[in-house]
Amino acid sequence: MRSEELSKFLDSKPLYYKEIDHERVHHAYKILKPHIRKPKTVHIVGTNGKGSTGRMIAHLAWKAGERVGHFSSPHILKFNERIWLNGEDASDKVLEGAHQRLFTILGQEMSDALSYFEYTTLLAFVVFETCDLMVLEAGLGGEFDATNVCDKALSVITPIGIDHQAFLGKTIEEIAATKIRSIQQKALLAPQPYHEVVEVAKQIADDVGATLVVAHKRYPYELEKISKIKGWGEYLIENASVALQALDILSINYDVNDLLSLELFGRFYALTSNIRIDVGHNPLAAQAIVKAMNPKTVLVYNSLDDKNYEEVLQILKPKVKCVEIIKIHSQRATTLEAIENALKKVGLEYSYFTNHIDKDENYLVFGSFYVVEEFLKRVNVPK
């Protein structure tokens, strides 16, 4: 049995669901499990910093000689970005081969039934079966996430904030619990903006008999030096510190200087000398970014409708000279009128992005993966 090619197969699946059958992916994994080898797994859950923390762990382990896969989401320009294998995005050939194998193992009925994220998670498992280490980034939550089907050597809990309340819970305690209930034997808790998260983590670790390590904020001298060379903000230094502590727990020897060769595309990434792009989209991300921004930055912005964009704009305002609204193509995008009203309320001058970049201005492209994707499509600058 052979499926249609991967891109067409995934395009036939909706990206968003009002309700998801959380048992379905567990049934699919039971079918797949006997057919694949299972590497040591690190599971990354949280609200912010999952992508960068996971990539730092993966990159350093790979540089140390491990065979490593990193699954993250969503992608900015190409699906291959989601499945990183030994230092580079998986090739079309590797992905297509894994897809045909997975489809054959699961059968058409199960393959068709799985959501986009569920299928691509299992696809990553097939790609990564030759690895020593697999780093999995949870999508929305933790406990009910498709990435939570396999056993973990370590769970890393990045900063948790208020986001996706419709799916995860209304309070910070409820959101944290939904994410942290995915832990098993060992968990590393990154520094948290809400003290309630620490208490929830301790309680859940106690309930399941897991060892909980609370990450410290002491940075090695080499990390401070690297951050200056890379132009990282404080939050990326913190994420790197958590990644180093995760590798220590896993007993993987690393050279911190290998971070110099790491490119975190889309994470406060210097696209040019005066343009930075960041896929952050919520108040917690804005609080981290504003500390690293240059004063009088031109903000290229838009938002999805389930985000608190007014609060985001209020947080960024002290460093923003003006806002240029960029139109994005997503069924979840908020209306331009709503963005305009929020900008008026916050008191920021705005216009619409016309694809023009002034070499004498500093720019930050921020608001979602869709914002960064649209900007890169419209402005001819090198990656």
N, C-alpha and C positions, 0 to 999 in steps of 0.2 A: 504493500500500500504506500503510495507516494502522495504527499500533499502538494498544493500549489506553492510557489516560492514564498519565502518568509515575508517579504514586504507586503505582498498581496494578502497573505493570510492574516497578518496583523492589522492591515487596513480595514479588514472586514469586521473587526471587533470594536465595539464602542470603548472610548477611553474612560467614561464616567458612568457610574451606576448609582441609582438611588438606594438600592439594596443589593447586598452581595451574600451569596451562600458561603459562609465561612468554612463549612465542612468540605466543600467540593475540592479545594486544593489539597486537603489532607488525603482524600481518596486518591487523587491523581498521584500524589507523592508516594503512596503505598505501592501503586502500580510501578512507578519508575524506580524506586529505591533498590530493588534486587538487581537492576541492570547497570547501575553506575557505582563507581568508587566514590567514597565520601571523604573529602579532605578535612583537616582541622578547620573549624569555622569560627570566625569572629562576627558577631551580630551587632550592628550599630543602630540604636534607637534614640529618639530625641526630636526636638523641634528644629534646632539650628545647628549647623556645623557638622552634620552627618557626612556630607560628601567630602569635605576637605579632610576631616579626621580619618575617614576610611581610606582615602587615597594616600595620605601620609603613612598610615600603617602598611598599606599594600606596597607602596613605593620603597620604603625602607627595608621591608622584608625581602622584596625582590632583589634589591641591590645587595642584600646580604647573602644572596645565593639561593633563596627559596623560590620555588615555582608558585606564582601567586595569581589569583583572580580577584577582581573587585567588581561587584555588581552595584550600580547606583542608578538613580532616576530623578527627574526625567532627563532626556537628552536635550541639547541646545540645537544642534544642526543635523546630526545624523544618529540613527538608532544605535550604531556600533559603539557610541560613547558610553552606553549603559553597561557594556560587557568588556572590561579591560583585562587583558591577559598578558602577563609578563612584560609590562612596560609599554604596551600600546593597545589601542582599541582593537577588538577582535575583527578579523577580516570578514568580508562578505562570504568568502568560501567556507571559513570555519563556522560562521553562524548558519549558513545554509545546510551544511552537513549535520550540525547539531539539531536543526529544526526537523530535517527529514527523519533522523533517528528518533527524536522525541515523539513526533507524530505517529511513527510506526509503533512505538512501544505503548503509547496511550490509546491509540485508536482514534478514529474520526469523531465519534460521539463525544468522548471526553475532551479531546483537543478543541473541538468547536465550543464546548460548554464553558471552558475556562475563560476568565477575563483576560484582557490584554496584559495586565501586570502579573497575574497568576502564571500565564503561559511563559512570559519572558523570564520570570523567576526560575521556573523549572528548566527553561532553555539554558540559563546561566549555569545551573547545576551540571548539565551535560557538557558544556564547554569546559567547565573547571574540574572535571573528574581526574585529570592528570596532574592537578596542582597539589602542593603540600599545604597551602593555606588558602582559604576562601574568605573574603571579606564581603559581608552582605549588608547593604543599607536598607533598612525598613522603608516602606513607602509612607503610608499615613500614620499607622499606629505602632503596634508592637505585638500585643497579645493575639490579635486577630489578623495580623499581616501575613501575606503569603510567604514572606521570608522566614516566618517563625515555625515552619514545618520540620526543620531539621535540628539535630542536636548541636549545641554550641560549646566550644571550649571557653569562650569568653563573650560576655555582653558588654558593650561600651554604651553608656548613657550620656549623650551630649546634652547641652543646655535645653531645658524644657520650658516652654512658654505657652501662652494662650493662643491656640490656633486650631482650626478644624473642629470647632465645638460641636457641630452637627453630628460628627462621627465619633468624637473621642470623649465628650463630656463637657459640662459647662464651667466647672471650677478647675483650678490648677491641680488640686488633689486628684480629681477624677481623670483628668488628662494624663497626669503622671502615672497613675495606677494602670491605666490602659496600656501605656507603653512599657512600663517596668515589669508588669506581670509576665513578660516574655523571657525573663532571666531564668537560668538553670543553676549551674554549679558555681560560677564565678562571674562577678560583675564589677566594672570600673565606673564610678560615678564622676563625671566631669564637674568642675565648679558650676554651681547653679545660681541663677538670678533670684529664685524663690526658695526660701528656707523650707517651705512645706514639702518640696520635692525630695529633699534629703530625708525628712522624716518618713515619707511614703516609701522611699527606697529601702530604708533600714527595716521597716515593718515587713515589706514583701520579702526581702532577703531572709529575714528571720522565719517567716511563714514557710518558705520553700527550702530552707536549710542551705542557702547559698552564701558564699563568702563575698562580702561587699567591701571593695577598696574605694575610699574617697580620695580622689586625685588631689595632689597638692599643687600650689601655685608657684613653686620654686622653679625657676628656669635656669638651665645650665648656661654658662657664659657663651658657649658655641651657638646656642639657639638665639640668644640676643644678637649676636654678630650676624648670623644668617638672616634674621628678620630685617635688619637694616639694609643688607645687600638686596634682599627680595622686595623691600618696600611693604612688608606685611604690617597690618594693623595689630593692635593688642589681641583681638579675638583669634587671629590666625596663630599668633605665638602660643596662646592658651590651648588651641586645638592641637598644635604640634606637641606641646608638653604632654597632653593626654595621650597622644599617639605613642610617644616614647614610653610612657608608663604602661600602656597596653602591651607593647613589645617586651618590656621587662617582665610582666606577668607571664607572658607566653614563652619566656626564656629564649627569645630570638635575639641574637647578637646583631647590633646595627651600628652604623657609623652615622652620627647625626649630621655630618657634613654632606651626606648624600641628599639631604633636603635641598641643597643648592641646585641640583639638577631637576627638581620637581617643578612642573608647571601646573598651577591650579586654575585652569581655564574657567572663567565665569565666577571666580571667588576673589573679589576685589582685584581683578586681574588687570595689569597695565597693558592695554591693547596698543596704545601709543604713549608718548611722553605726556600727553594731556587728556587721555581718555581711559577711564577705568570702567570695567563692566562687572556687575555683581548680580547673581540670580536671587538674592534675598528678596523677601516679599512681606514680612510681617514686622510688628513693632520690635520684637527681640532682635531681629536682624538689623533693623534701623538703629537701635541703640548701640550695637557693635560697630556699625559702619560709620556713624557720625563722628566717633572718636578718631577715626583714621582719615576722614575726608579733609581736603584742602578747604580753607575759607573761600567764600564767594565762588562756589562750584555751580556750574549749570547742570541741573538735574533733568535727565531725559527719563520720563516716567509714564507709567500706566499701571493698572492693577486689575486683579481678578475681583469679582464681586463679593467673594466671601472673606475678603481681607479688610482690616481696619485701616483703610488708606488715609483717612483723616488723621489718625493718630501717628501713622508713619510719617506723614508730611510735617506734622507738628514737631516730631523728634528731629527730623533732618533740617528743619527751618534755620537754625543758627548758622549752618554752614552753606546754605543755598542762596545763590544770587538771584536766580529765576528758574522757572520750570518750563521745559518744552515737552508737551504731551505728545507721545507717539501712539498712533493707532495700532492696535493689535488684533489678530484674528483668532478668537477663541469664543466658544459658546459660553464660557464662564467670565468673559471680560465684563467689567462694569461699564455703565454708559458714560460717554464723554461728558454729558451734562452733570452727572454725579461727581466726576473728577473735578470739573470746573467749579462746582459748588463747594467742594471740599477745599480747593485752593483759595477761593474767595474767603471762606470762613477762617482759614489759617492765616491769610494775609500774605500770600506769595504771588508775585507777578508771574504771569504765564503766557505762553503762545503755543503754537503747534510746531512740532519738529518738521523741518523742511529738507532734511538730509544735508544741511550745511554745517560744517564744523569750522569754527573760528580758531586758528592756531594760537591765538593769544588768550583763550579761555580754557579753564579746566572743566572736564565733563565727567559726570557719573551716570552711567546707564543702570537703572535699578527698578525693581518692581515685580519681576517674575522671570521665569525662563522664557516666556513668550516675548517679553520686552527686549531681552538681550538677543533673542533669535531674530526678531523683526529689525532691530538696529543693524545687526550684522548683514542682513540681506540688503538693507537700503544704503549702507555706507561702505564704500570700498576701502577698507583698511585691512592690513595683514593680521592673521590670527597670531 
